[in-house]
């Protein structure tokens, strides 16, 4: 079985498992961790459905004076828009009405982003993530030189290596509601 097929099968299984045991948790504790404290420019996202909630974390980052950027899908890539917490600035994505994106001008220099928070269905102990399958974040991670962290629910750290393809990018860390795991990569 190819890595792509294996990933697709795992996505279906992990989405089902997540739906069955979803609990809302806060990740705001991350705002005081070393990497977050050092960063002035942070990229995040607006979670939806049964994804780990970014709401408290995004609010804490803005309260702490961070410049927060949210993604907007443009073709097969992401562009980043500064967001100051105004829900009126969020509009449904053209890709999915469930996904909210920021309205406004995109930043022209993505090199200012020092830290990026990414969604994941699972993350293995080497820092590789299984995302939703669009490749948006792998392409973004390849362009950014930012420290990267994936948010997952408890028990979504995989003890086995996830299937990998040449374009997959390892994260620097993973976070559950009560654990920050930094990878050696």
C-alpha positions as CSV (number, residue, x, y, z in Angstrom):
1,X,0.0,0.0,0.0
2,X,1.3,3.5,-0.9
3,X,2.0,6.1,1.8
4,X,-0.8,8.2,0.3
5,X,-3.4,5.3,0.5
6,X,-2.2,4.5,4.0
7,X,-2.6,8.1,5.1
8,X,-6.1,8.2,3.7
9,X,-7.2,5.1,5.6
10,X,-5.6,6.5,8.8
11,X,-7.4,9.8,8.4
12,X,-10.8,8.1,8.2
13,X,-10.0,6.0,11.3
14,X,-8.6,8.9,13.3
15,X,-11.5,11.2,12.4
16,X,-13.9,8.5,13.6
17,X,-12.0,8.0,16.9
18,X,-11.8,11.8,17.5
19,X,-15.6,12.2,17.0
20,X,-16.2,9.4,19.4
21,X,-14.2,10.9,22.3
22,X,-14.1,14.6,21.7
23,X,-13.8,16.8,24.7
24,X,-13.2,20.6,24.6
25,X,-9.9,21.6,26.2
26,X,-7.9,24.8,26.6
27,X,-4.4,25.2,25.3
28,X,-3.9,28.7,26.8
29,X,-1.1,27.4,29.0
30,X,1.1,27.3,25.9
31,X,1.1,31.1,25.8
32,X,3.6,31.2,28.7
33,X,5.9,28.5,27.4
34,X,9.5,29.4,26.4
35,X,9.0,29.4,22.6
36,X,5.7,31.4,22.8
37,X,7.1,33.9,25.2
38,X,10.1,34.6,22.9
39,X,8.0,35.0,19.7
40,X,6.4,38.3,18.8
41,X,4.8,37.1,15.5
42,X,2.7,33.9,15.7
43,X,0.7,32.1,13.1
44,X,-2.3,30.2,14.3
45,X,-5.7,29.1,12.9
46,X,-9.4,29.1,13.9
47,X,-10.3,25.5,14.9
48,X,-13.6,24.0,14.0
49,X,-15.6,20.8,14.6
50,X,-13.8,18.4,16.9
51,X,-10.3,19.9,16.4
52,X,-8.5,21.0,19.5
53,X,-9.8,24.4,20.3
54,X,-7.5,27.4,19.5
55,X,-9.9,29.9,20.9
56,X,-8.3,30.4,24.4
57,X,-4.8,30.2,23.1
58,X,-5.4,32.8,20.4
59,X,-7.0,35.1,22.9
60,X,-4.1,34.7,25.3
61,X,-1.6,35.4,22.6
62,X,-3.4,38.6,21.6
63,X,-3.8,39.6,25.3
64,X,0.0,39.1,25.7
65,X,0.7,41.6,22.9
66,X,1.6,39.1,20.2
67,X,1.0,39.8,16.5
68,X,-1.3,36.9,15.5
69,X,-1.8,35.8,11.9
70,X,-4.5,33.5,10.6
71,X,-4.4,31.5,7.3
72,X,-6.5,32.1,4.3
73,X,-6.5,29.5,1.5
74,X,-5.4,30.9,-1.9
75,X,-5.3,28.2,-4.5
76,X,-3.2,25.4,-3.0
77,X,-1.4,27.6,-0.6
78,X,-2.0,29.6,2.6
79,X,-1.5,33.4,2.9
80,X,-1.4,35.0,6.3
81,X,-3.6,37.9,7.6
82,X,-3.0,39.7,10.9
83,X,-5.9,39.2,13.3
84,X,-6.7,41.1,16.5
85,X,-9.5,38.9,17.8
86,X,-12.4,40.5,16.0
87,X,-14.9,37.7,15.1
88,X,-16.4,40.2,12.5
89,X,-13.2,39.9,10.6
90,X,-13.8,36.1,10.0
91,X,-15.6,34.8,7.0
92,X,-16.4,31.3,5.7
93,X,-13.7,29.8,3.5
94,X,-14.4,29.2,-0.2
95,X,-13.2,25.6,0.4
96,X,-15.6,24.9,3.3
97,X,-18.3,26.8,5.1
98,X,-17.1,25.2,8.4
99,X,-13.6,26.8,8.1
100,X,-13.4,30.5,9.1
101,X,-10.7,32.7,7.5
102,X,-9.7,36.3,8.1
103,X,-10.8,39.1,5.9
104,X,-8.3,41.8,5.1
105,X,-4.9,42.2,3.4
106,X,-2.4,39.4,3.6
107,X,1.1,40.2,5.0
108,X,3.7,40.5,2.3
109,X,6.7,39.2,4.3
110,X,6.0,35.8,5.9
111,X,9.6,35.7,7.2
112,X,8.4,37.7,10.2
113,X,6.4,34.7,11.5
114,X,8.5,33.1,14.3
115,X,6.1,30.4,15.5
116,X,3.3,28.5,13.8
117,X,0.5,26.5,15.4
118,X,-0.8,23.8,13.1
119,X,-3.7,21.4,13.2
120,X,-3.2,17.6,13.2
121,X,-5.1,14.4,13.5
122,X,-2.1,12.5,14.9
123,X,1.6,13.2,15.5
124,X,4.3,10.6,15.8
125,X,7.3,10.7,18.1
126,X,9.5,12.0,15.4
127,X,7.3,15.1,14.9
128,X,5.5,14.0,11.7
129,X,1.9,14.9,11.6
130,X,-1.1,13.5,9.8
131,X,-3.3,16.4,8.7
132,X,-6.6,16.6,6.8
133,X,-5.0,15.8,3.5
134,X,-4.9,19.0,1.6
135,X,-1.1,19.6,2.0
136,X,-1.7,23.3,2.9
137,X,0.4,23.2,6.1
138,X,3.2,21.1,4.7
139,X,3.6,23.6,1.9
140,X,3.5,26.5,4.5
141,X,5.9,24.8,6.8
142,X,8.4,24.3,3.9
143,X,8.2,28.1,3.2
144,X,8.4,29.3,6.8
145,X,11.5,29.2,9.0
146,X,9.3,29.3,12.1
147,X,9.2,27.0,15.2
148,X,6.2,24.7,14.6
149,X,3.8,23.0,17.0
150,X,0.8,20.8,16.4
151,X,-2.3,20.7,18.6
152,X,-3.8,17.3,19.4
153,X,-6.2,15.8,21.9
154,X,-4.9,13.5,24.6
155,X,-3.9,10.0,23.3
156,X,-3.2,11.4,19.7
157,X,0.5,10.9,19.9
158,X,1.2,7.9,17.8
159,X,3.6,5.3,19.2
160,X,4.2,4.1,15.7
161,X,5.7,6.1,12.8
162,X,3.1,7.7,10.6
163,X,3.4,7.1,6.9
164,X,5.5,9.8,5.2
165,X,5.9,11.3,1.8
166,X,8.7,13.4,0.5
167,X,6.9,16.7,1.1
168,X,6.0,15.9,4.7
169,X,7.7,18.3,7.2
170,X,8.4,17.3,10.8
171,X,7.1,19.7,13.6
172,X,9.3,21.0,16.4
173,X,6.7,20.1,19.1
174,X,3.2,18.7,19.8
175,X,0.8,19.8,22.5
176,X,-2.1,18.1,24.3
177,X,-4.2,20.0,26.9
178,X,-1.7,19.1,29.6
179,X,1.6,18.2,27.8
180,X,4.1,20.0,25.6
181,X,6.4,17.5,23.8
182,X,9.4,19.0,22.0
183,X,11.0,16.8,19.3
184,X,14.7,16.5,18.5
185,X,14.7,17.4,14.8
